[in-house]
């Protein structure tokens, strides 16, 4: 876990979502679609709290957790700046696998939009999801982010020098079988786990959840900066139409594999 903390101590996660606004817009569209109208929300693995702040603005009572103490501190400061501290039940530095400060069935909905990227051992992935299950109320809604394996295979084939050791076919083949990836280049994204898309819903169901939707959070990742600049240069209205189209297509099962992140939306079984 220390490598993850060190990485996020240096990485600007809030800025990433600003630089990739399509992911935030798509996720937020589907989060709002499925959230209860009021209630207590857990943002588990919240980073600096970009989603938490939006939830607080909407009037929800939010509890924020993240593994990296620096990001928890940034989130607390941001809430203070925005005048939202009163909407928060707490800011906690915590491992998603052990939410010991939280009692059972506290939340009407729970977000976990990051921890599953980093847990390479199945036992740890199960622990994290079981904790999410424990703290969420019966029939509560959960939003869990995953990274699809096929997308990283394609990315490795497209840009092998950027994704060492996936710069040769033997390593790409091994990755396709295990889903585990460890950057050869120092300081790049931490050790990560990528799911086969067809395994996500059965995995969550085995931990006590019923799937509602699986969406591509960032289908727009297939477009490069030149592509996006073209649509921006066409004017705000045309750009917004492009974003709206990606939102409309986000839950199309045939394009999930081109998205860099997926969002599973489920309900805790009663």
N, C-alpha and C positions, 0 to 999 in steps of 0.2 A: 504493500500500500504506500510505502514511502516514495516510490517512483511516481505514483499517480499524484501525490501531494506536491512533489517537486515540480512536476510538469505544469500543473495548474497554478502553482505559485508564480510561474513565469508567463503563462498563456492568458491572453485577453479573451475570455469566453463571452463576455458581454459584447465586445467588439465583433466577435465571430458572427453572432446573431444579427448584428447591425450590418455586417458585410454580406451576410446571406439572408436577407430579410424574407425571402420566399419561404424558407423553412419555418420561420416564426409565424408568418401569416397563415400558412396552411395548418400548422399545428393548432394555432389559436382558434381558427375557424372550427375545427373539429372538437377541440376542448370545450368551447362555448356551446356547441351543439349538444353535447352529452352531459355537461355539468348540471347538477340540481340548481334550482333558482337561488337557493341560499344554502349556507352550511359551513362546516369546518373542512378545510382542505390541507392536505400534507403535500408539500413540494420537497420530495426526497431526492437528494443529489442535485440540488437546485443551482449549484454554482453561485454566481453573484446575484441571482434572484430575478432575472428578467421576467419569467412567467409569474413568479410570486407577486411582483409589483402590479402586474396587470390584474391578477386575481384580487389583490387588495383593493385596487381601484374600483373593481366591480362589486365590492362590499362583502366579499368572503372573509372569514377569519382564517388566517393562514399560519401554519407552522412550517418553518424552513429548516432543512438539514442539508449538510454537505460534508464530505470527508475532509476538505481543505479548510482549515481555520481561517486563512486569509480571505477566502471567498465568502465565508460566513460573515466576517467582519465588514467586507465591502457591501454585502447585502444589507446588513444592519444600518450602515451609513447611508445607503441609497434610500432606504425606507425613511430614515430621519429627514433627508433632504426633500423628499416628496411629501412629507407630512402624513405618512402612512403607518407609523409605528403602532398606533392604536389598533390597527387591523391584524397585527401579528400576535400570535400566542407564544412565540418563542423563536430564537435563532440558535441552532445547535450544530456543533461540529460532531458528526456521527458517521459511523460506518453503516451503509445500507443493510448489511447483514445482521446488525445488532443495534436495534433502535430501543435501547434499554430505558431511555427516559420517557418513552411513550407507552401509555396503557393500551390494553386491547380495545378494539372497535371504537376508536376516537373520531374517525373521519368519514364524512359523507362521500368524499372522493379523494384519491391519492394519485399524485404524479411521481413517476420515476423515469426521468428523461436523460439518464446518463450512466448510472451505475452498471447496467447490463453490458455496456461497451467493454468494461475493464475486467470482468470476472471470467478468467480463462478456464477455471475448474468448474465442472458441473455442480459439484456439491455447494460451491459458493453462489452460483446462480440460483440454485434452489433455495438456499438460505435467504437471499435477498427477496425473492418473490414470496416466500413464506412469511417474512416479516411484513411485507406490504399487505398480505392477506390478513395477518393478525391485527394490524392497527386500523384496518378499514372496516366500516360497519357492514353488516349483512345487506346485500343488494347494493352496496356502494360501488361507485364507478372508479376504475383505475385506468391510467394512461401510462404505458410503458414503452420506452424507445429501444429499438434494436438496430443493428447494422446488418444488412444483407450480404451474405457471402459472395453471391454471384456478382454483385456490383464491384467488390474488391478484386475479384478475379479479373474482370474486364479492365478495371483501372490499372492493375498490375501489367496486363498485356499492353495497354496503351502507353503507360509511362513507367517502364521498368526501372529506369535509373532513379526515379523518385521514390521507389518503394522497395529498396533493397531490404532483405535478401530475395524478394520476389522479382529478381531480374534474370532468372533462368527458369526453365520449364519444370525441372525437378522440384524446386521449391514451391512454385505455383501449384503444382500437382499435390504436393504434401499439404499446402494450405487448404486446397479444395476439399481435402479429406478431414482435416482437423478443425478448421475455422480459426485457429490460433495464429496471430501475427505479432511478431516482435521486430520493431524497426532496427535495422543494422546501423543507421545513422543516429548518432548521439543527439539527444534533445528533441527528436521528432515524437509523434504521438505515441503514448505509452503502449505496453503490451495490451492487445485487444482480442476480443472474441466476436466473430461474425456468425450469425445464424443462417442456416438454410431456411428460406421463407416458409416452406411447407411444415417446418418443425415448430414454428412459433406458437400457433394456436393450440396444438396438442400439449406443448410444454406448459403453457399457462393453464389449460384445462386440468392438467394433472395436479396443479397446485391449488385448485379450487375456484377457478374463474370460468365464466362463460363469455366467449368472444362475441363482441358486437360489431366491430369494424377493424380492419387492418389497412392503413393508408400509407402512401409514400409521402413522407414529410418534405422531401427535397428532390422531387422528380426533375426540378430545374437544374440540378447539379450536372445534368448532361450538357447544358449550355455553358459556353465559355464567356469570358468578359466581352468579347467582340459581339457575340450573339445578343447578350443583354443590352449592350450599348446601342445596337441597331434598334431594338424596340423602345428604348428610352428616347432615342433621337426622333422616333416617330411621334412623340408627344405623350403626355401623361395619360390621356384617355386610351390610347392604343396599348401603352404599357400595362395599364390596369386590366384591360381585356385579356392580355396574355397571362397575367397573374390569376385572374378569375378562371381562365381555362384550366390552368394547372390545379387549382382548387377543385374544380369539377371533376377532373380526371384522377385526383389523388387516390381514390379508393378503387380504381380500375385494377383488378388483379393481374392483368396482362402487362402492366408497366411497373409493378412494384420493384422488380429487379434492377431498374435503372436509377432508382432513388438511393442516395447515400445514407439516408436514415428512414426507418419505418416507425410508425406509431401504432401500437396495439391498444385498442380500446375494449375493455371488458367489464364485466359485473361480477362482484363476489357472490357466489352462489349462496342462497338463503338456507 
